[in-house]
Amino acid sequence: CAVIEYLHWLEKNIKENTKLNEVEAADQLEQFRSTLPDFVGLSFDTISAYGPNGAIIHYKPDSSNCAVISTDNLYLCDSGGQYKTGTTDITRTVHFGKPSAHMIKTNTLVLEGHCQLARAKFPEKLQPNKLDVLARTPLWKLGLDYEHGTSHGVGAYLNVHEYPPSMTRRISSEDSPPLLPGMILSNEPGYYEEGNFGIRIENLLLVKECEELSGKKKFLEFETISLVPFQRDLIDLDLLSDEARQWVDSYHEDA
């Protein structure tokens, strides 16, 4: 996987004190992607954001004034590729030094919300906005939130932001087309502190029938189809629910 190779390469270089800025890092990620079969190009400009830049949700680094990646703050990378076999979009947030307790706590809350949405089972024809609360509740419990949608549709060698489906407060549940088997959408809760750092965890989900629940009413569930490990140093296991911890363990086995 290009993202796994990239994060390994980046961590190694940063810890060896190699000076790399956000643009140079993003260019290297594109190079890793370009070696994969059926790669055509990026699905969007890579959001390579260090420290305070990570709090800018749609940040685009500029080589003339971008930040140098170091070991003192969080690094957020939101990226994707266009392949003849499909379109990808994934975000990971990492720290190459010693993250603060506050960073670990907020990252764990975001991960908990990510897990709760990934594990959801729901009746067919449900509007996606009705699941939004699952991703936000861990943050809401501490009076925290994020100001972007939790999910957007993704095409197959098409648009990386494709409607439907969409999980955003800008569209009412009544106006939102329902989730259907075969749809692909993102799962991307986050947390942002202006001038400090940003956190986002994003995978892609496939909607499919839930064979486990086979009563009179048809139920659906998600299959997570992005496989890149989460950074363990940013997870407080004591803050994760038992269900989320089991999901993360299973996810890491798959990854």
N, C-alpha and C positions, 0 to 999 in steps of 0.2 A: 504494500500500500504506500502510495507516494507521501501521504501525510505522516505516517509512522516513520518512514525514512527521513523525512524532513525534520520532524521534531527531535529525532535522535541526533541527526547531524547538527542541528542548531544548538541543542544542549551541550554537545561535546565542544563545539567551537566557542560558545560563550564561556564555558567553564575553563577553557584554555586561554581566555582573555583575548580572543580574536575580535577585532572591532568590526561589528556588522550593524548597519542601520536597517530600518524597516523595509526600505525598498530593496536593498541587496538580499535580505532574507526572503522577501516575496519572489524575487527573480529566481532564487535557488529552488523554491517550492515549485515554480512553473517548470524548471528544468527536470525535477524529479517526475512531475506529471507527464512531461513530454516523452519519457521513455516507455510509457505504458502502451499496450496495444490499443488501437482505435482512438487514440487521443487526437482531438481536432483543435482544441484551444481552451482557454479559460471560459467558464460560464458567467463570470463577472470579475471585475477588478478585485484582486485580493485585498482584504482588510487586514493589514499587518500593523498592529497597533500596540505600542509599548507604553506602560504607565498611564498618565493622564489621557493619552490619545485613545486608549481603550474605552473611555467613557463617552467618546463621540461615536454614536451608533453606526453611522455610515461613513466612517473615516476613510480617507484615501491618502496614503502617504505620498509626499512629494520629495524627490531626491534633493531638492535645494534646501529643504529645512526640516527633514524628518528626524525622528529620534534615533539614537543609538541604543540597541538592545543590551541590557546589562542584567545584573543579578539582584537589583534592589527593588524591583517592582514586578507586577504581573505583565505578561505578554498575551495578547488576544489575537488569534489568527482565524479569520473567517474566509474560506476559500472554496472554490469548486471548479470542476472541469467539464468540458463537453466531450463526450465520447460517442462513437457511432452506436454504442450499446446503451447509452443513457446519459443523464445529466446529474451531476453531484453538487452538494452544498453541505459543508461541515464546518463547525467551529469548535476549537479547543482553547482553553485558557490555562496557561502554565506559569510556573515561577522557577527561575534557574538558580535561585539562592535560597534564603530562608524566609518563607512567607510569614506575615504577621498572623496572630490569632484571629484578628478581625477578617483578614482575607480568607483564612481557612473556614471560618464560620459562615461567611456569606457565600462562598463557593459551594459549601456543603448544602446550604439551603436551596441554592439553584439546582444542584444535582438531585436533591430530594424531589423537587418539583418535576424535574426532567423524568425521573424514574416513575413518578405517579402517573404522568401522562402516558409514558411508554407502556405501562402495565394495564391501561384502561381496557375494560370490556363494556360494551354499550349496545343498546338496541339499534337495529338497522334503521336507516332513514333519520338518524339523529343529526342535528346541525352541529358543526364542529365547535362553534362558539360556546356551546353548553358544556364543553370539556375544558375550557380555558381555566376555570377555577382550580382544576387539579394541579396545574403547573404553578399557579400563583400562591396557593394557600400557605406553603411553608414560609414564604416571605411575608405575606400578609399578617401572619401570627406575630411578627415582630415590627409591624408597621412599615414594612418595606414593599417595594413594587418595582416594575420596569415599564417604560413608556413606549413599547413597541409590541407588535403582535406576537403571539406565541407560535404561530404556525402559518405557513403559506404553501400552496401547491407547487409541485415541481414537475415539469414536463419530461418526456423521454426523448432526449436529443432535441429539445425544444426550449421554451423559456424556463429559466431557473426560478422565476416568480410567476406562477401560472394560476389563474383563477377559473373555476374553483379547484380545490377547497381553500378556505381561509379561516384562521382563528384569530380574530382581531376585534377589539371593542368598537372599531369604526363602522362595523356592519352589524345590524341587529340580528338576533338568532332567527327571527322570522324571515328575514331576507336572504339568509345564507343557505345555499344549496346543501343538501345532506351529504354525509360521508357515504361512499359506495366502495365495494370491493374493487381492488385494482388501483385505487387512487394512491398517489405518493405525496406526502406532505412533510414539512419540517417539524421538529420538536426543539424549540430554542428559547427557553426562559433565560433571563439574565439579571444582572444587578450592576448599577453604574453609580459612581461617585464622581461628580464633576471636579476636575483638577487633581484627581487622585488615581483612580483605576477603573477598569470595566471588566465584567465577567459575563461570558455567555457560553453555554454548552448546547451544541446543536448536532443532532443526528437526523437522518431521514427515516420516515415511517411508511410502511406499506399497509394499507387497509385490507383485511382479509376476514373471511368468515371464522367465527369462533366455534370450533368443533367441540370444545369442552362443554359449552352450554348449548344443548340440543333440545330445548323444550319446544313449546308451541310457537314461541316468538323467536325469530332469528336474531342472534347477537353477532356483533363484529368485534374485532380486536386489532391491535397493531403488531406488526413485526418490524423490529428495528433492523434496517438494512445497511447502516453505516457502522463500520467496525474499526474504531481507533480507541485505544485505552484512555481512561481518564488518569490524570496525574494523582497518584496516591498521596503525595505530600500535601495536597490541597483538600484532603477529605478528613473530616473528624468523624470517625465511625460511631462515636457516642451520640452524634446528632442525627445519624441516619436511622430511619425506621428499620425494623427487621425485614420488612418486605423489600425496601429499597436496597438494603445490604445484600440480600439474596439475589436481587436482580443484577446488581453491579458485579457480583461474583460470577454469575452465569454469563453476563455480557463479556467479561474479561476472558472467560474460558473460550468463548466463541471467537473473540478478537485474536 
